[in-house]
Amino acid sequence: MSADRGDAPPLPGPGHNLGPSMDDGRAWRVHAWSKARAARPEARLPVEIVRMRKRRAAELGLDYRTYASVRSYSGRDISGLLFSSNALGLFATHQRLPDAVADRLRALHQCRRIALLHPPLDPVALADRLESLDRLYRAPRLLGSWPAMRDAMARVQDGLPAAALVLIGAAPLERDWAGAGRLGGYLDAARYFGAHPGLLSGA
């Protein structure tokens, strides 16, 4: 007489490795997550290299995860940050930078600080007032053609490789500049400064 199997699950079919069920997907997601973490470039880096990169991220005002992501994408260190005037909270010639923004810029180390000013802001008129920035340029036209944006971004690189530059913007169309200029990355101003510069004290 055969034993009563009741509600026991059916025996596995041919080719089953008798491993845990992945019907609900959880086991597979855990496995994939573990493999992805082990495959991260920083997981294979010596501890001292990771420490050096964390210090470099701090010098750039970036959290380590963001810095590592940009570096992995561009294949090189960040040598300069480009800030649109929108990202800086600067909208009129008579206006000064919010104190928190100016302090953040002054705290950057080993990094070129470049501003891209939308009209009517004039780089020449503002040169003496924005001492926390190294270079001031006119911003590329929004909704301009891709070749025009590419050429405009080439003019503001200040001698640095495009892949070594990261753009900080605060308007959706400004993201296109990073693509046209083949920059190392793009960050939203609210993410970089922790709040939109126009809301910071001193605006």
N, C-alpha and C positions, 0 to 999 in steps of 0.2 A: 504494500500500500504506500502510495506516495505521501510525503509529509504535507500538511496543510500550509501553504505559503501565505495565506491571508492577504494582507496589503503590502507585502514585501515588494520592493522595486524589481523590475525585470532584470535578468542577467545582462551584463554588457555584451554588445555585439562584437563581431570581428573587428580588430584594429583598435579597440579601446585599450588605453594604457593603464586603466584602473586608477587614474588620478582623480582629484576632486572635481566635482561637477562645476562647469562654467556656464550653466544654463542661465543664471541671473546676471552674469557678466562681472560680478564683483572680483572673483579670483583673477580673471584676466586683466582687469583694470589695475589691481595691485601689482601683478607681475609686470605689466607695461610701465607703470609708474616707477617701479624699482629699477627696471632696465634703463629708463630715461634718466633717472637721477645718476646712475652709475656712469652713463655715457656723457654727462655734462663735461665740457672742457675743464672747468675749475675743479671737478672731482679728481682729475688726474694731475693737477698742478701741485708742486711742492708747497708746503705750508707757508714758507717764507715768501714765495711769489704771491700767494693769496693775500698775505698781510700787506705786501707792498701795493697791491692793487686796491685794497681797501683804503689805504692811506691816500692813494691817488684819487680815488672816488671822492673822498672827503675834501681834497684840495679843489675839486671841480664843483663842489656843492651837490653831488649826486649820491644817492644811496648805492650800495654795492651792486645790488641786483640790476639796476638800470645801467650802471657803468659796465658791468660784465656783459650785458646784452648788447650794448652798442659796440663794445670792443670785439665781441664775437662776430657781429654782423659786418663791421668795417675792416676787421683784421689789423687794426692799429690803435694806438693810444689817441686820446682826444687832445688836440693842441689848441683848439679855439672854440668859443661859443658865440654863435650869432643870435642876437636878440632883435626881434621886430620891435618897433616903437609901441605897438599894441601890447606886446608881452611886457614891456617895461612900464606900462601904465602912463605913457607919455603921448599926449594928444594935442598939445598946443605949445607954441614957441615960448610963451611966458611961463610955462609950467616947469616945475623942477621934479626930479625923480622922487618917488616916495622914499622916505628915509630907509625903510626896511630893504627896499630894492637896492639902493645905493650901497648900503652896508654889505649886502650879500655879494655885490659885484667886487667891492674892495677886498673881500675875504678870499677871492679866487687866487690860486697860486699856479705859476707856470702854465698860464692859459691866456690866449689872446681874447680880449673882450670887444666884440664888434657889434655895432648897432646898425640896423636897417630902418631908416626913417621914412615913414609915409608922408606925402604932401599933406599939409603945407610946411611940415617941419623941414628946416634947412640945415644940413650938416655944418656949413660954414658959420651960420649964426649961432649954433648951439655948441660949437667946438670948445669954448671956454667955460661952458656951464655944466658939461657932462664929463667931469674929470675922472669919474670912476670907470669910464670906457676908454679903450685904446684907439679905436677907429670909428668914424661915423660915415655912413654911406647912404645914398638914396636907395630906398627899397625898390625892388622890381615891381612892375605894374601887376596888380591883381587882374586876373582874367587875361593876361597877356599870352601871346603864343608861346609854345614850349621852347622853340629856339631862342626867343627873346629873353625868356626867364633863364635859360641856360647861360646865355652870354652875360646877363646881368649878374648872375651868381658867380661866374668866373671872375668878374671884375672886383668882387668884394671879398675874395678869398685871402687877400692880404699876404700872398706868397705862400700860403699853407696848402697842403694837399686837401682836396675836397673831402676825401674819406676821413680826414682828421678833424672835421668840423661838424658840430651838432647845432641845429637850429632850434631856438626856443621861440615858439609862436603862440598867438592867442586868437587867431581867426582861422576858420576852416581852410580858406584858400591859400593861406601862408604855407600850409603843409606841402603844396605843390612845388614850392621853391626848393625844398630839400630833395625831391625827386628829380627835378630838372637839373639841379646842380650836382647830383650824385653825391650828396653829403653823407656823412657817417650815420646820421640819425635825425629824428625830430622829436621834440618833447613839448607838451602843452605847458604854457606858463603857469597855470594853476598847479600842475604837478611839480614843476621845478621850484616855484616860490612857496608852495603850500597854500596859496590863495591867489586870486586874481590881483595883480599889482594895483589896479584901480581901487581895490578895497583896503589896501594896506595903509597904515598910518603915514601921514606926510604927503598923501596924494594931493 
